[in-house]
Amino acid sequence: MSKIRFEQQGATAILTLDDQPVRNALSPEMRVEVAEVVERVRTDAGIRALVITGANGHFCSGGDLRNIAHAGLDNAGWRDRLHLLHGWLAKLLALDKPVVCAVDGAAYGAGFGLALAGDFIVATPRARMSVSFLKVGLVPDCGIFYTLPRVVGPQRARELMLSAREVRADEALRLGIAMEVVEADQLLPRALALAQSFEGASPMAVSLIKRACASTGDLVGQLNLEADAQALAMGSPEHKSAIQDFLHKRPPKFSWPE
């Protein structure tokens, strides 16, 4: 892999975007490599969580505009390219494992969309996020039409898309885009602590929670989903083990890192 780095610490996978000359722009080559990692994480039962971060002081500056300018594609070609992206993006959004995005520096355009595909965003004070597409006459992609309104609400999502303005870390925290803001030297350690905590969690319960949160059903549908999910979780070995831990006053295997 030439545009990213992949490693595994215990049951936690770490995907690092690493293309310094273009501030980790999401080039076609990088997209292929990210797709390979997403598929590996999705199918490897030994991986329990994923951390996505960027090297060289930035998360991802968005699409590679130089590549876009010289791609020579017609409308059908661009549509096909987006469907290729959507192939792995949909798998990332539907991943049955927690995804923590550690954002430092720029997360612009498609880079912002990639960050929003995570379950949690941990940012540094120098993080800068933007739905920047309108500045180059484009509409948002990388799943932003789906993810952003779910995070900030429809009105604020429209404002961020139509203004294409920059969101700094303090505002990202206030809007609920970032869950936490930590100093740069604590970014990866904090993201890893969050991800590694799920090594002690029930994979079935994590999966069911993520699927329920992604559902858009009505009240009756959501309550039925809840009942079905809880019935499955109640029969899991992780639940039975956790009950025994509680009854025998043993520490729980899963706890959120403070």
SULBEL-V953442 format. One line per field, one symbol per residue. ss: DSSP state (~ for helix, > for strand, _ for the rest). A space follows every 50 residues. Layout:
# SULBEL-V953442
ss->???
This chain:
# SULBEL-V953442
ss->___>>>>>>__>>>>>>__~~~___>_~~~~~~~~~~~~~~~~_____>> >>>>_____>__>_~~~~~_____~~~~~~~~~~~~~~~~~~~____>>> >>>__>>>_~~~~~~~___>>>>____>>>_~~~~~_______~~~~~~~ ~~_~~~~~~~~~~__>>>~~~~~~~____>>__~~~~~~~~~~~~~~~~~ __~~~~~~~~~~~~____~~~~~~~~~~~~~~~~__~~~~~~~~~~~___ ________
